[in-house]
Amino acid sequence: MAAAEEREALAGRMMPHRQPLVIEGQMRVCSACGAYRDWVVVCVRAQVWLRCPARHEGYEDRLDTAWYDRHSGPITHQHDSYEDGLRHLGH
Ligand SMILES: [Zn+2]
């Protein structure tokens, strides 16, 4: 795969994370509403964003694509758009 295509494929991957998310020993809590589970983890290029059940989004700089790959497993859904992916995950 060419580098450009690879970057494209890496754009906008996402997965559900139903359980509480512990990062470096601390449970991730949404700063806006206090949610601590049922996240959508969005991997956009080298950045990981977290979206809470109330749709607050935040960049999480302690997570990266390596973390995402470790947790996403071999099956990663590809979606036409960010919105399609969220619908697929029920958000
Ligand atoms: Zn929230």
PDB file of the backbone (N, CA, C, O) and the ligand in Angstrom, with CONECT records:
HET     ZN  A 101       1
ATOM      1  N   MET A   1       0.848  -1.202   0.000  1.00  0.00           N
ATOM      2  CA  MET A   1       0.000   0.000   0.000  1.00  0.00           C
ATOM      3  C   MET A   1       0.879   1.246   0.000  1.00  0.00           C
ATOM      4  O   MET A   1       1.826   1.350   0.780  1.00  0.00           O
ATOM      5  N   ALA A   2       0.567   2.156  -0.853  1.00  0.00           N
ATOM      6  CA  ALA A   2       1.349   3.398  -0.903  1.00  0.00           C
ATOM      7  C   ALA A   2       1.135   4.206   0.378  1.00  0.00           C
ATOM      8  O   ALA A   2       0.122   4.064   1.063  1.00  0.00           O
ATOM      9  N   ALA A   3       2.087   5.028   0.669  1.00  0.00           N
ATOM     10  CA  ALA A   3       2.025   5.795   1.915  1.00  0.00           C
ATOM     11  C   ALA A   3       0.768   6.661   1.974  1.00  0.00           C
ATOM     12  O   ALA A   3       0.128   6.780   3.019  1.00  0.00           O
ATOM     13  N   ALA A   4       0.429   7.259   0.844  1.00  0.00           N
ATOM     14  CA  ALA A   4      -0.744   8.136   0.823  1.00  0.00           C
ATOM     15  C   ALA A   4      -2.011   7.336   1.094  1.00  0.00           C
ATOM     16  O   ALA A   4      -2.884   7.775   1.843  1.00  0.00           O
ATOM     17  N   GLU A   5      -2.106   6.161   0.482  1.00  0.00           N
ATOM     18  CA  GLU A   5      -3.286   5.331   0.703  1.00  0.00           C
ATOM     19  C   GLU A   5      -3.353   4.857   2.149  1.00  0.00           C
ATOM     20  O   GLU A   5      -4.425   4.762   2.746  1.00  0.00           O
ATOM     21  N   GLU A   6      -2.208   4.571   2.677  1.00  0.00           N
ATOM     22  CA  GLU A   6      -2.170   4.107   4.058  1.00  0.00           C
ATOM     23  C   GLU A   6      -2.666   5.191   4.994  1.00  0.00           C
ATOM     24  O   GLU A   6      -3.432   4.925   5.920  1.00  0.00           O
ATOM     25  N   ARG A   7      -2.233   6.396   4.749  1.00  0.00           N
ATOM     26  CA  ARG A   7      -2.724   7.513   5.572  1.00  0.00           C
ATOM     27  C   ARG A   7      -4.239   7.648   5.447  1.00  0.00           C
ATOM     28  O   ARG A   7      -4.943   7.899   6.425  1.00  0.00           O
ATOM     29  N   GLU A   8      -4.715   7.475   4.230  1.00  0.00           N
ATOM     30  CA  GLU A   8      -6.160   7.590   4.007  1.00  0.00           C
ATOM     31  C   GLU A   8      -6.910   6.508   4.786  1.00  0.00           C
ATOM     32  O   GLU A   8      -7.947   6.770   5.396  1.00  0.00           O
ATOM     33  N   ALA A   9      -6.368   5.291   4.756  1.00  0.00           N
ATOM     34  CA  ALA A   9      -7.021   4.182   5.444  1.00  0.00           C
ATOM     35  C   ALA A   9      -7.013   4.397   6.953  1.00  0.00           C
ATOM     36  O   ALA A   9      -7.902   3.920   7.659  1.00  0.00           O
ATOM     37  N   LEU A  10      -6.028   5.100   7.431  1.00  0.00           N
ATOM     38  CA  LEU A  10      -5.931   5.319   8.866  1.00  0.00           C
ATOM     39  C   LEU A  10      -6.848   6.433   9.340  1.00  0.00           C
ATOM     40  O   LEU A  10      -7.082   6.585  10.539  1.00  0.00           O
ATOM     41  N   ALA A  11      -7.361   7.204   8.409  1.00  0.00           N
ATOM     42  CA  ALA A  11      -8.192   8.335   8.794  1.00  0.00           C
ATOM     43  C   ALA A  11      -9.569   7.859   9.230  1.00  0.00           C
ATOM     44  O   ALA A  11     -10.242   7.135   8.496  1.00  0.00           O
ATOM     45  N   GLY A  12      -9.976   8.255  10.394  1.00  0.00           N
ATOM     46  CA  GLY A  12     -11.358   8.058  10.794  1.00  0.00           C
ATOM     47  C   GLY A  12     -11.723   6.661  11.217  1.00  0.00           C
ATOM     48  O   GLY A  12     -12.877   6.262  11.060  1.00  0.00           O
ATOM     49  N   ARG A  13     -10.790   5.900  11.746  1.00  0.00           N
ATOM     50  CA  ARG A  13     -11.182   4.615  12.316  1.00  0.00           C
ATOM     51  C   ARG A  13     -11.828   4.859  13.673  1.00  0.00           C
ATOM     52  O   ARG A  13     -11.491   5.820  14.365  1.00  0.00           O
ATOM     53  N   MET A  14     -12.748   3.995  14.047  1.00  0.00           N
ATOM     54  CA  MET A  14     -13.358   4.165  15.355  1.00  0.00           C
ATOM     55  C   MET A  14     -13.815   2.820  15.892  1.00  0.00           C
ATOM     56  O   MET A  14     -14.037   1.871  15.141  1.00  0.00           O
ATOM     57  N   MET A  15     -13.948   2.765  17.186  1.00  0.00           N
ATOM     58  CA  MET A  15     -14.433   1.544  17.828  1.00  0.00           C
ATOM     59  C   MET A  15     -15.165   1.925  19.103  1.00  0.00           C
ATOM     60  O   MET A  15     -14.908   2.982  19.679  1.00  0.00           O
ATOM     61  N   PRO A  16     -16.078   1.065  19.545  1.00  0.00           N
ATOM     62  CA  PRO A  16     -16.734   1.318  20.824  1.00  0.00           C
ATOM     63  C   PRO A  16     -15.844   0.877  21.970  1.00  0.00           C
ATOM     64  O   PRO A  16     -15.065  -0.066  21.833  1.00  0.00           O
ATOM     65  N   HIS A  17     -15.957   1.543  23.072  1.00  0.00           N
ATOM     66  CA  HIS A  17     -15.270   1.115  24.290  1.00  0.00           C
ATOM     67  C   HIS A  17     -16.287   1.211  25.419  1.00  0.00           C
ATOM     68  O   HIS A  17     -16.436   2.255  26.053  1.00  0.00           O
ATOM     69  N   ARG A  18     -16.993   0.092  25.661  1.00  0.00           N
ATOM     70  CA  ARG A  18     -18.136   0.112  26.572  1.00  0.00           C
ATOM     71  C   ARG A  18     -17.731   0.217  28.035  1.00  0.00           C
ATOM     72  O   ARG A  18     -18.445   0.789  28.858  1.00  0.00           O
ATOM     73  N   GLN A  19     -16.583  -0.342  28.333  1.00  0.00           N
ATOM     74  CA  GLN A  19     -16.154  -0.397  29.735  1.00  0.00           C
ATOM     75  C   GLN A  19     -15.453   0.913  30.131  1.00  0.00           C
ATOM     76  O   GLN A  19     -15.002   1.668  29.271  1.00  0.00           O
ATOM     77  N   PRO A  20     -15.370   1.166  31.429  1.00  0.00           N
ATOM     78  CA  PRO A  20     -14.574   2.318  31.867  1.00  0.00           C
ATOM     79  C   PRO A  20     -13.181   2.264  31.261  1.00  0.00           C
ATOM     80  O   PRO A  20     -12.594   1.192  31.114  1.00  0.00           O
ATOM     81  N   LEU A  21     -12.672   3.408  30.920  1.00  0.00           N
ATOM     82  CA  LEU A  21     -11.404   3.496  30.202  1.00  0.00           C
ATOM     83  C   LEU A  21     -10.340   4.024  31.157  1.00  0.00           C
ATOM     84  O   LEU A  21     -10.396   5.172  31.599  1.00  0.00           O
ATOM     85  N   VAL A  22      -9.390   3.183  31.462  1.00  0.00           N
ATOM     86  CA  VAL A  22      -8.337   3.556  32.405  1.00  0.00           C
ATOM     87  C   VAL A  22      -7.074   3.897  31.620  1.00  0.00           C
ATOM     88  O   VAL A  22      -6.558   3.084  30.855  1.00  0.00           O
ATOM     89  N   ILE A  23      -6.597   5.105  31.828  1.00  0.00           N
ATOM     90  CA  ILE A  23      -5.392   5.565  31.153  1.00  0.00           C
ATOM     91  C   ILE A  23      -4.358   5.924  32.209  1.00  0.00           C
ATOM     92  O   ILE A  23      -4.579   6.801  33.044  1.00  0.00           O
ATOM     93  N   GLU A  24      -3.226   5.232  32.157  1.00  0.00           N
ATOM     94  CA  GLU A  24      -2.152   5.486  33.120  1.00  0.00           C
ATOM     95  C   GLU A  24      -2.679   5.456  34.550  1.00  0.00           C
ATOM     96  O   GLU A  24      -2.314   6.286  35.383  1.00  0.00           O
ATOM     97  N   GLY A  25      -3.543   4.482  34.812  1.00  0.00           N
ATOM     98  CA  GLY A  25      -4.029   4.280  36.172  1.00  0.00           C
ATOM     99  C   GLY A  25      -5.176   5.183  36.583  1.00  0.00           C
ATOM    100  O   GLY A  25      -5.664   5.096  37.710  1.00  0.00           O
ATOM    101  N   GLN A  26      -5.610   6.045  35.683  1.00  0.00           N
ATOM    102  CA  GLN A  26      -6.711   6.947  36.002  1.00  0.00           C
ATOM    103  C   GLN A  26      -7.894   6.668  35.084  1.00  0.00           C
ATOM    104  O   GLN A  26      -7.731   6.499  33.876  1.00  0.00           O
ATOM    105  N   MET A  27      -9.085   6.622  35.670  1.00  0.00           N
ATOM    106  CA  MET A  27     -10.266   6.416  34.862  1.00  0.00           C
ATOM    107  C   MET A  27     -10.604   7.703  34.115  1.00  0.00           C
ATOM    108  O   MET A  27     -10.706   8.780  34.701  1.00  0.00           O
ATOM    109  N   ARG A  28     -10.770   7.555  32.820  1.00  0.00           N
ATOM    110  CA  ARG A  28     -11.090   8.721  31.989  1.00  0.00           C
ATOM    111  C   ARG A  28     -12.535   9.141  32.265  1.00  0.00           C
ATOM    112  O   ARG A  28     -13.453   8.328  32.153  1.00  0.00           O
ATOM    113  N   VAL A  29     -12.731  10.392  32.622  1.00  0.00           N
ATOM    114  CA  VAL A  29     -14.060  10.935  32.887  1.00  0.00           C
ATOM    115  C   VAL A  29     -14.272  12.124  31.963  1.00  0.00           C
ATOM    116  O   VAL A  29     -13.393  12.972  31.810  1.00  0.00           O
ATOM    117  N   CYS A  30     -15.441  12.175  31.354  1.00  0.00           N
ATOM    118  CA  CYS A  30     -15.748  13.307  30.485  1.00  0.00           C
ATOM    119  C   CYS A  30     -15.769  14.585  31.313  1.00  0.00           C
ATOM    120  O   CYS A  30     -16.485  14.677  32.310  1.00  0.00           O
ATOM    121  N   SER A  31     -14.979  15.568  30.893  1.00  0.00           N
ATOM    122  CA  SER A  31     -14.896  16.810  31.658  1.00  0.00           C
ATOM    123  C   SER A  31     -16.187  17.612  31.565  1.00  0.00           C
ATOM    124  O   SER A  31     -16.434  18.490  32.393  1.00  0.00           O
ATOM    125  N   ALA A  32     -17.004  17.321  30.572  1.00  0.00           N
ATOM    126  CA  ALA A  32     -18.238  18.091  30.381  1.00  0.00           C
ATOM    127  C   ALA A  32     -19.421  17.508  31.155  1.00  0.00           C
ATOM    128  O   ALA A  32     -20.234  18.261  31.691  1.00  0.00           O
ATOM    129  N   CYS A  33     -19.527  16.180  31.221  1.00  0.00           N
ATOM    130  CA  CYS A  33     -20.727  15.597  31.826  1.00  0.00           C
ATOM    131  C   CYS A  33     -20.425  14.501  32.840  1.00  0.00           C
ATOM    132  O   CYS A  33     -21.347  14.005  33.486  1.00  0.00           O
ATOM    133  N   GLY A  34     -19.184  14.113  32.997  1.00  0.00           N
ATOM    134  CA  GLY A  34     -18.852  13.131  34.010  1.00  0.00           C
ATOM    135  C   GLY A  34     -19.027  11.680  33.583  1.00  0.00           C
ATOM    136  O   GLY A  34     -18.863  10.773  34.398  1.00  0.00           O
ATOM    137  N   ALA A  35     -19.352  11.454  32.334  1.00  0.00           N
ATOM    138  CA  ALA A  35     -19.482  10.075  31.855  1.00  0.00           C
ATOM    139  C   ALA A  35     -18.134   9.370  31.962  1.00  0.00           C
ATOM    140  O   ALA A  35     -17.083   9.985  31.780  1.00  0.00           O
ATOM    141  N   TYR A  36     -18.176   8.090  32.255  1.00  0.00           N
ATOM    142  CA  TYR A  36     -16.912   7.360  32.386  1.00  0.00           C
ATOM    143  C   TYR A  36     -16.908   6.051  31.610  1.00  0.00           C
ATOM    144  O   TYR A  36     -15.943   5.291  31.694  1.00  0.00           O
ATOM    145  N   ARG A  37     -17.963   5.775  30.859  1.00  0.00           N
ATOM    146  CA  ARG A  37     -17.986   4.549  30.074  1.00  0.00           C
ATOM    147  C   ARG A  37     -18.818   4.766  28.818  1.00  0.00           C
ATOM    148  O   ARG A  37     -19.403   5.827  28.601  1.00  0.00           O
ATOM    149  N   ASP A  38     -18.846   3.710  27.994  1.00  0.00           N
ATOM    150  CA  ASP A  38     -19.578   3.770  26.734  1.00  0.00           C
ATOM    151  C   ASP A  38     -19.020   4.827  25.790  1.00  0.00           C
ATOM    152  O   ASP A  38     -19.759   5.611  25.194  1.00  0.00           O
ATOM    153  N   TRP A  39     -17.713   4.825  25.673  1.00  0.00           N
ATOM    154  CA  TRP A  39     -17.026   5.755  24.791  1.00  0.00           C
ATOM    155  C   TRP A  39     -17.070   5.270  23.346  1.00  0.00           C
ATOM    156  O   TRP A  39     -17.248   4.083  23.073  1.00  0.00           O
ATOM    157  N   VAL A  40     -16.906   6.199  22.448  1.00  0.00           N
ATOM    158  CA  VAL A  40     -16.456   5.862  21.105  1.00  0.00           C
ATOM    159  C   VAL A  40     -15.034   6.387  20.995  1.00  0.00           C
ATOM    160  O   VAL A  40     -14.767   7.561  21.251  1.00  0.00           O
ATOM    161  N   VAL A  41     -14.138   5.506  20.612  1.00  0.00           N
ATOM    162  CA  VAL A  41     -12.746   5.889  20.432  1.00  0.00           C
ATOM    163  C   VAL A  41     -12.525   6.125  18.951  1.00  0.00           C
ATOM    164  O   VAL A  41     -12.753   5.234  18.132  1.00  0.00           O
ATOM    165  N   VAL A  42     -12.085   7.313  18.610  1.00  0.00           N
ATOM    166  CA  VAL A  42     -11.887   7.684  17.222  1.00  0.00           C
ATOM    167  C   VAL A  42     -10.407   7.910  16.989  1.00  0.00           C
ATOM    168  O   VAL A  42      -9.758   8.693  17.683  1.00  0.00           O
ATOM    169  N   CYS A  43      -9.895   7.213  16.005  1.00  0.00           N
ATOM    170  CA  CYS A  43      -8.479   7.324  15.674  1.00  0.00           C
ATOM    171  C   CYS A  43      -8.354   8.051  14.350  1.00  0.00           C
ATOM    172  O   CYS A  43      -8.701   7.513  13.298  1.00  0.00           O
ATOM    173  N   VAL A  44      -7.864   9.255  14.406  1.00  0.00           N
ATOM    174  CA  VAL A  44      -7.718  10.064  13.206  1.00  0.00           C
ATOM    175  C   VAL A  44      -6.239  10.352  13.027  1.00  0.00           C
ATOM    176  O   VAL A  44      -5.626  11.096  13.793  1.00  0.00           O
ATOM    177  N   ARG A  45      -5.686   9.734  11.983  1.00  0.00           N
ATOM    178  CA  ARG A  45      -4.244   9.821  11.757  1.00  0.00           C
ATOM    179  C   ARG A  45      -3.520   9.443  13.044  1.00  0.00           C
ATOM    180  O   ARG A  45      -3.729   8.335  13.538  1.00  0.00           O
ATOM    181  N   ALA A  46      -2.711  10.273  13.590  1.00  0.00           N
ATOM    182  CA  ALA A  46      -1.935   9.861  14.759  1.00  0.00           C
ATOM    183  C   ALA A  46      -2.611  10.259  16.063  1.00  0.00           C
ATOM    184  O   ALA A  46      -2.015  10.128  17.133  1.00  0.00           O
ATOM    185  N   GLN A  47      -3.851  10.745  15.988  1.00  0.00           N
ATOM    186  CA  GLN A  47      -4.500  11.237  17.195  1.00  0.00           C
ATOM    187  C   GLN A  47      -5.663  10.349  17.597  1.00  0.00           C
ATOM    188  O   GLN A  47      -6.335   9.753  16.755  1.00  0.00           O
ATOM    189  N   VAL A  48      -5.885  10.274  18.900  1.00  0.00           N
ATOM    190  CA  VAL A  48      -7.025   9.529  19.413  1.00  0.00           C
ATOM    191  C   VAL A  48      -7.957  10.508  20.118  1.00  0.00           C
ATOM    192  O   VAL A  48      -7.553  11.259  21.006  1.00  0.00           O
ATOM    193  N   TRP A  49      -9.211  10.473  19.695  1.00  0.00           N
ATOM    194  CA  TRP A  49     -10.250  11.297  20.299  1.00  0.00           C
ATOM    195  C   TRP A  49     -11.247  10.389  21.000  1.00  0.00           C
ATOM    196  O   TRP A  49     -11.492   9.260  20.572  1.00  0.00           O
ATOM    197  N   LEU A  50     -11.805  10.889  22.059  1.00  0.00           N
ATOM    198  CA  LEU A  50     -12.816  10.137  22.789  1.00  0.00           C
ATOM    199  C   LEU A  50     -14.132  10.899  22.743  1.00  0.00           C
ATOM    200  O   LEU A  50     -14.176  12.115  22.929  1.00  0.00           O
ATOM    201  N   ARG A  51     -15.201  10.152  22.490  1.00  0.00           N
ATOM    202  CA  ARG A  51     -16.530  10.748  22.395  1.00  0.00           C
ATOM    203  C   ARG A  51     -17.404  10.060  23.430  1.00  0.00           C
ATOM    204  O   ARG A  51     -17.559   8.839  23.399  1.00  0.00           O
ATOM    205  N   CYS A  52     -17.967  10.821  24.335  1.00  0.00           N
ATOM    206  CA  CYS A  52     -18.756  10.250  25.419  1.00  0.00           C
ATOM    207  C   CYS A  52     -20.182  10.003  24.940  1.00  0.00           C
ATOM    208  O   CYS A  52     -20.546  10.437  23.847  1.00  0.00           O
ATOM    209  N   PRO A  53     -21.007   9.305  25.747  1.00  0.00           N
ATOM    210  CA  PRO A  53     -22.385   9.022  25.315  1.00  0.00           C
ATOM    211  C   PRO A  53     -23.195  10.286  25.060  1.00  0.00           C
ATOM    212  O   PRO A  53     -24.149  10.258  24.282  1.00  0.00           O
ATOM    213  N   ALA A  54     -22.833  11.387  25.698  1.00  0.00           N
ATOM    214  CA  ALA A  54     -23.556  12.648  25.474  1.00  0.00           C
ATOM    215  C   ALA A  54     -22.923  13.464  24.343  1.00  0.00           C
ATOM    216  O   ALA A  54     -23.237  14.639  24.154  1.00  0.00           O
ATOM    217  N   ARG A  55     -22.027  12.815  23.597  1.00  0.00           N
ATOM    218  CA  ARG A  55     -21.451  13.379  22.367  1.00  0.00           C
ATOM    219  C   ARG A  55     -20.451  14.499  22.611  1.00  0.00           C
ATOM    220  O   ARG A  55     -20.188  15.299  21.713  1.00  0.00           O
ATOM    221  N   HIS A  56     -19.904  14.564  23.781  1.00  0.00           N
ATOM    222  CA  HIS A  56     -18.774  15.469  23.966  1.00  0.00           C
ATOM    223  C   HIS A  56     -17.526  14.782  23.417  1.00  0.00           C
ATOM    224  O   HIS A  56     -17.316  13.587  23.624  1.00  0.00           O
ATOM    225  N   GLU A  57     -16.724  15.541  22.730  1.00  0.00           N
ATOM    226  CA  GLU A  57     -15.520  14.977  22.146  1.00  0.00           C
ATOM    227  C   GLU A  57     -14.295  15.655  22.730  1.00  0.00           C
ATOM    228  O   GLU A  57     -14.276  16.860  22.980  1.00  0.00           O
ATOM    229  N   GLY A  58     -13.278  14.842  22.937  1.00  0.00           N
ATOM    230  CA  GLY A  58     -12.042  15.420  23.440  1.00  0.00           C
ATOM    231  C   GLY A  58     -10.840  14.660  22.944  1.00  0.00           C
ATOM    232  O   GLY A  58     -10.847  13.432  22.861  1.00  0.00           O
ATOM    233  N   TYR A  59      -9.816  15.403  22.618  1.00  0.00           N
ATOM    234  CA  TYR A  59      -8.549  14.817  22.203  1.00  0.00           C
ATOM    235  C   TYR A  59      -7.857  14.238  23.427  1.00  0.00           C
ATOM    236  O   TYR A  59      -7.753  14.892  24.465  1.00  0.00           O
ATOM    237  N   GLU A  60      -7.387  13.009  23.294  1.00  0.00           N
ATOM    238  CA  GLU A  60      -6.713  12.360  24.417  1.00  0.00           C
ATOM    239  C   GLU A  60      -5.257  12.125  24.037  1.00  0.00           C
ATOM    240  O   GLU A  60      -4.936  11.187  23.307  1.00  0.00           O
ATOM    241  N   ASP A  61      -4.380  12.991  24.542  1.00  0.00           N
ATOM    242  CA  ASP A  61      -2.996  12.915  24.075  1.00  0.00           C
ATOM    243  C   ASP A  61      -2.195  11.804  24.743  1.00  0.00           C
ATOM    244  O   ASP A  61      -1.046  11.557  24.375  1.00  0.00           O
ATOM    245  N   ARG A  62      -2.797  11.133  25.723  1.00  0.00           N
ATOM    246  CA  ARG A  62      -2.097   9.993  26.325  1.00  0.00           C
ATOM    247  C   ARG A  62      -2.311   8.713  25.530  1.00  0.00           C
ATOM    248  O   ARG A  62      -1.656   7.699  25.775  1.00  0.00           O
ATOM    249  N   LEU A  63      -3.227   8.769  24.582  1.00  0.00           N
ATOM    250  CA  LEU A  63      -3.470   7.604  23.727  1.00  0.00           C
ATOM    251  C   LEU A  63      -2.961   7.907  22.321  1.00  0.00           C
ATOM    252  O   LEU A  63      -2.944   9.053  21.872  1.00  0.00           O
ATOM    253  N   ASP A  64      -2.549   6.839  21.648  1.00  0.00           N
ATOM    254  CA  ASP A  64      -2.071   7.030  20.286  1.00  0.00           C
ATOM    255  C   ASP A  64      -2.494   5.837  19.428  1.00  0.00           C
ATOM    256  O   ASP A  64      -3.222   4.956  19.884  1.00  0.00           O
ATOM    257  N   THR A  65      -2.032   5.826  18.198  1.00  0.00           N
ATOM    258  CA  THR A  65      -2.465   4.764  17.286  1.00  0.00           C
ATOM    259  C   THR A  65      -1.998   3.391  17.760  1.00  0.00           C
ATOM    260  O   THR A  65      -2.683   2.396  17.525  1.00  0.00           O
ATOM    261  N   ALA A  66      -0.851   3.321  18.418  1.00  0.00           N
ATOM    262  CA  ALA A  66      -0.377   2.032  18.925  1.00  0.00           C
ATOM    263  C   ALA A  66      -1.343   1.511  19.986  1.00  0.00           C
ATOM    264  O   ALA A  66      -1.662   0.322  20.014  1.00  0.00           O
ATOM    265  N   TRP A  67      -1.801   2.398  20.848  1.00  0.00           N
ATOM    266  CA  TRP A  67      -2.797   2.005  21.846  1.00  0.00           C
ATOM    267  C   TRP A  67      -4.068   1.532  21.145  1.00  0.00           C
ATOM    268  O   TRP A  67      -4.642   0.501  21.493  1.00  0.00           O
ATOM    269  N   TYR A  68      -4.486   2.299  20.165  1.00  0.00           N
ATOM    270  CA  TYR A  68      -5.702   1.958  19.428  1.00  0.00           C
ATOM    271  C   TYR A  68      -5.569   0.563  18.805  1.00  0.00           C
ATOM    272  O   TYR A  68      -6.475  -0.263  18.916  1.00  0.00           O
ATOM    273  N   ASP A  69      -4.454   0.316  18.165  1.00  0.00           N
ATOM    274  CA  ASP A  69      -4.262  -0.973  17.498  1.00  0.00           C
ATOM    275  C   ASP A  69      -4.255  -2.122  18.499  1.00  0.00           C
ATOM    276  O   ASP A  69      -4.748  -3.211  18.203  1.00  0.00           O
ATOM    277  N   ARG A  70      -3.700  -1.881  19.674  1.00  0.00           N
ATOM    278  CA  ARG A  70      -3.695  -2.936  20.683  1.00  0.00           C
ATOM    279  C   ARG A  70      -5.111  -3.275  21.143  1.00  0.00           C
ATOM    280  O   ARG A  70      -5.405  -4.427  21.458  1.00  0.00           O
ATOM    281  N   HIS A  71      -5.983  -2.271  21.181  1.00  0.00           N
ATOM    282  CA  HIS A  71      -7.313  -2.477  21.733  1.00  0.00           C
ATOM    283  C   HIS A  71      -8.382  -2.761  20.687  1.00  0.00           C
ATOM    284  O   HIS A  71      -9.448  -3.277  21.022  1.00  0.00           O
ATOM    285  N   SER A  72      -8.120  -2.439  19.453  1.00  0.00           N
ATOM    286  CA  SER A  72      -9.170  -2.573  18.455  1.00  0.00           C
ATOM    287  C   SER A  72      -9.259  -3.996  17.926  1.00  0.00           C
ATOM    288  O   SER A  72     -10.295  -4.382  17.383  1.00  0.00           O
ATOM    289  N   GLY A  73      -8.198  -4.784  18.070  1.00  0.00           N
ATOM    290  CA  GLY A  73      -8.234  -6.131  17.540  1.00  0.00           C
ATOM    291  C   GLY A  73      -8.102  -6.131  16.030  1.00  0.00           C
ATOM    292  O   GLY A  73      -7.896  -5.087  15.411  1.00  0.00           O
ATOM    293  N   PRO A  74      -8.220  -7.306  15.445  1.00  0.00           N
ATOM    294  CA  PRO A  74      -7.962  -7.423  14.002  1.00  0.00           C
ATOM    295  C   PRO A  74      -9.066  -6.823  13.144  1.00  0.00           C
ATOM    296  O   PRO A  74      -8.822  -6.442  11.999  1.00  0.00           O
ATOM    297  N   ILE A  75     -10.281  -6.735  13.686  1.00  0.00           N
ATOM    298  CA  ILE A  75     -11.394  -6.251  12.867  1.00  0.00           C
ATOM    299  C   ILE A  75     -11.656  -4.786  13.175  1.00  0.00           C
ATOM    300  O   ILE A  75     -12.006  -4.429  14.300  1.00  0.00           O
ATOM    301  N   THR A  76     -11.485  -3.957  12.181  1.00  0.00           N
ATOM    302  CA  THR A  76     -11.789  -2.538  12.323  1.00  0.00           C
ATOM    303  C   THR A  76     -12.729  -2.149  11.192  1.00  0.00           C
ATOM    304  O   THR A  76     -12.422  -2.332  10.014  1.00  0.00           O
ATOM    305  N   HIS A  77     -13.850  -1.622  11.566  1.00  0.00           N
ATOM    306  CA  HIS A  77     -14.814  -1.224  10.541  1.00  0.00           C
ATOM    307  C   HIS A  77     -14.328   0.016   9.816  1.00  0.00           C
ATOM    308  O   HIS A  77     -13.785   0.944  10.415  1.00  0.00           O
ATOM    309  N   GLN A  78     -14.534   0.002   8.537  1.00  0.00           N
ATOM    310  CA  GLN A  78     -14.263   1.188   7.741  1.00  0.00           C
ATOM    311  C   GLN A  78     -15.607   1.801   7.367  1.00  0.00           C
ATOM    312  O   GLN A  78     -16.522   1.102   6.933  1.00  0.00           O
ATOM    313  N   HIS A  79     -15.710   3.083   7.536  1.00  0.00           N
ATOM    314  CA  HIS A  79     -16.976   3.743   7.242  1.00  0.00           C
ATOM    315  C   HIS A  79     -16.768   4.848   6.229  1.00  0.00           C
ATOM    316  O   HIS A  79     -15.690   5.432   6.113  1.00  0.00           O
ATOM    317  N   ASP A  80     -17.826   5.110   5.509  1.00  0.00           N
ATOM    318  CA  ASP A  80     -17.737   6.149   4.492  1.00  0.00           C
ATOM    319  C   ASP A  80     -17.513   7.515   5.111  1.00  0.00           C
ATOM    320  O   ASP A  80     -16.863   8.382   4.526  1.00  0.00           O
ATOM    321  N   SER A  81     -18.058   7.691   6.294  1.00  0.00           N
ATOM    322  CA  SER A  81     -17.918   8.985   6.933  1.00  0.00           C
ATOM    323  C   SER A  81     -17.950   8.806   8.444  1.00  0.00           C
ATOM    324  O   SER A  81     -18.338   7.761   8.966  1.00  0.00           O
ATOM    325  N   TYR A  82     -17.542   9.832   9.102  1.00  0.00           N
ATOM    326  CA  TYR A  82     -17.592   9.844  10.561  1.00  0.00           C
ATOM    327  C   TYR A  82     -19.011   9.570  11.060  1.00  0.00           C
ATOM    328  O   TYR A  82     -19.202   8.819  12.016  1.00  0.00           O
ATOM    329  N   GLU A  83     -19.999  10.177  10.414  1.00  0.00           N
ATOM    330  CA  GLU A  83     -21.389  10.023  10.840  1.00  0.00           C
ATOM    331  C   GLU A  83     -21.850   8.576  10.652  1.00  0.00           C
ATOM    332  O   GLU A  83     -22.539   8.027  11.511  1.00  0.00           O
ATOM    333  N   ASP A  84     -21.472   7.964   9.534  1.00  0.00           N
ATOM    334  CA  ASP A  84     -21.827   6.562   9.317  1.00  0.00           C
ATOM    335  C   ASP A  84     -21.263   5.689  10.417  1.00  0.00           C
ATOM    336  O   ASP A  84     -21.932   4.783  10.914  1.00  0.00           O
ATOM    337  N   GLY A  85     -20.045   5.966  10.786  1.00  0.00           N
ATOM    338  CA  GLY A  85     -19.424   5.174  11.840  1.00  0.00           C
ATOM    339  C   GLY A  85     -20.136   5.323  13.151  1.00  0.00           C
ATOM    340  O   GLY A  85     -20.342   4.339  13.861  1.00  0.00           O
ATOM    341  N   LEU A  86     -20.518   6.530  13.491  1.00  0.00           N
ATOM    342  CA  LEU A  86     -21.227   6.762  14.751  1.00  0.00           C
ATOM    343  C   LEU A  86     -22.571   6.061  14.732  1.00  0.00           C
ATOM    344  O   LEU A  86     -22.992   5.491  15.738  1.00  0.00           O
ATOM    345  N   ARG A  87     -23.241   6.100  13.600  1.00  0.00           N
ATOM    346  CA  ARG A  87     -24.518   5.399  13.509  1.00  0.00           C
ATOM    347  C   ARG A  87     -24.326   3.905  13.694  1.00  0.00           C
ATOM    348  O   ARG A  87     -25.115   3.249  14.374  1.00  0.00           O
ATOM    349  N   HIS A  88     -23.290   3.378  13.094  1.00  0.00           N
ATOM    350  CA  HIS A  88     -22.994   1.950  13.212  1.00  0.00           C
ATOM    351  C   HIS A  88     -22.812   1.572  14.691  1.00  0.00           C
ATOM    352  O   HIS A  88     -23.211   0.487  15.113  1.00  0.00           O
ATOM    353  N   LEU A  89     -22.222   2.453  15.449  1.00  0.00           N
ATOM    354  CA  LEU A  89     -21.953   2.166  16.854  1.00  0.00           C
ATOM    355  C   LEU A  89     -23.117   2.568  17.740  1.00  0.00           C
ATOM    356  O   LEU A  89     -23.047   2.407  18.959  1.00  0.00           O
ATOM    357  N   GLY A  90     -24.166   3.079  17.163  1.00  0.00           N
ATOM    358  CA  GLY A  90     -25.343   3.413  17.928  1.00  0.00           C
ATOM    359  C   GLY A  90     -25.262   4.743  18.648  1.00  0.00           C
ATOM    360  O   GLY A  90     -25.993   4.981  19.609  1.00  0.00           O
ATOM    361  N   HIS A  91     -24.378   5.606  18.190  1.00  0.00           N
ATOM    362  CA  HIS A  91     -24.272   6.918  18.826  1.00  0.00           C
ATOM    363  C   HIS A  91     -24.992   7.980  18.006  1.00  0.00           C
ATOM    364  O   HIS A  91     -25.009   9.150  18.389  1.00  0.00           O
TER     365      HIS A  91
HETATM  366 ZN    ZN A 101     -19.713  14.089  28.153  1.00  0.00          ZN2+
END
